[in-house]
């Protein structure tokens, strides 16, 4: 179907206005457990809205896309994370700590990260949905790159779920259809999928709102509502577990979907209901506000909710000292910047730049919106000679979080750390390096793969391989390196280099390997 520019503009603006409203509404009840009775803003907004991190992190991602376009990936986002994201709390801090130690994504999101399943990345889904409206396959793929910087597992599943749902919301409005589209991009047995399905089930069976809240919590009990409290300070409800520290995304996502159903498409009612569930209220209300804002468009959002904020957004997590990120002052300004980037991000076969009244987008519709659930295919960015194949999302989320992937002009690289980025004194370790054709060079190649190790580390067996590489889908050249530290190696960190080149071509990859002594 064709998404015209007027409709697209209204929906992109609706996303950020709705996001802003939800974040402001829910902020005073964040980290509180209980059933509340919120019906409108509770803050004094006479001097403008308070700052909230649910929106401003995505401004940093937009700055990265404005510079790198469709080539943005987890590595680039990680560099932006280190330079421009100021908080060091929970998963944000763990992701930054791992990046500083030399652990690249997805290692950065999983190693020693008790908050890998928390809410900090599903609140960043909207930027990818707005950059790929009506293309949930592409939105989900970039949400993955975003998520693995500081999350893994159900934290990652949450962002992928919402990115696909919100992208589809540009061309579809039915709740059941949109939820099914989001679920089609994550594992059926994931905790996120289970809480979302329970939210649907409770609504359809007429389960009372407070009972629904307990059922969702029982499936994936989190602790966001008791963060920072001593056990003796927690008012324990009957049949309401304290929860698992850091395991917060599934429960809060379940509440978000439940409030959307129980609110029955009433914007204000839905947002108030999700805040009344407690827990991570600014995140849940902001995400639901974005979804409903996309569906309705900014023009249809109730003035009762938009007027007090006057379109103003306030940030709290962006480092503005270096000038590397241009921070918009209003939701409308943010939406306008995104609209300027979409054509180069999606490509000219998807965007018709010369359509009367502004560019249009050839969006997916019907069964196409379900992407890989209904038909397995390789996803492409369109644009004639600039076609870029994207690995299917299930190939990525189904693989080990200890596999690091890289893209190079002539080939792809996957480095499998196996049991993780650690080594024990005197215990042999293995590392598997796989090299495959990137599909658009379309040539047979010979690949040279060599492992360079520091003094005091011995390689057991081959240190260099010369292997053939076909361009058939699924084929790869693979080298397994085994190594062990000797008594001469006393450092706490082992740094190695994997050197990859193609015979007869100038493309070369030097990949740094970092292992910590355990």
FENZI-V697457 format. One record per run of one state. SS is the DSSP state (H for helix, E for strand, C for the rest). FROM is the first residue (numbers start at 1). LEN is the number of residues. Records with the same first field share a line. If there is no record, write none. Layout:
SS: FROM-LEN ; FROM-LEN
//
This chain:
C: 1-1 ; 4-1 ; 28-4 ; 33-20 ; 72-2 ; 86-4 ; 101-6 ; 111-11 ; 125-1 ; 132-4 ; 148-5 ; 169-6 ; 184-7 ; 205-4 ; 220-4 ; 227-4 ; 234-15 ; 263-4 ; 277-2 ; 280-1 ; 297-1 ; 301-2 ; 310-2 ; 313-5 ; 319-11 ; 347-4 ; 353-7 ; 363-3 ; 374-5 ; 382-2 ; 387-1 ; 391-2 ; 398-5 ; 408-3 ; 417-5 ; 424-5 ; 438-7 ; 453-4 ; 461-3 ; 470-7 ; 486-7 ; 503-5 ; 518-1
E: 2-2 ; 32-1 ; 85-1 ; 279-1 ; 312-1 ; 318-1 ; 330-1 ; 351-2 ; 360-3 ; 379-3 ; 388-3 ; 403-5 ; 411-6 ; 422-2 ; 429-9 ; 445-8 ; 457-4 ; 464-6 ; 477-9 ; 493-10 ; 508-10
H: 5-23 ; 53-19 ; 74-11 ; 90-11 ; 107-4 ; 122-3 ; 126-6 ; 136-12 ; 153-16 ; 175-9 ; 191-14 ; 209-11 ; 224-3 ; 231-3 ; 249-14 ; 267-10 ; 281-16 ; 298-3 ; 303-7 ; 331-16 ; 366-8 ; 384-3 ; 393-5
//
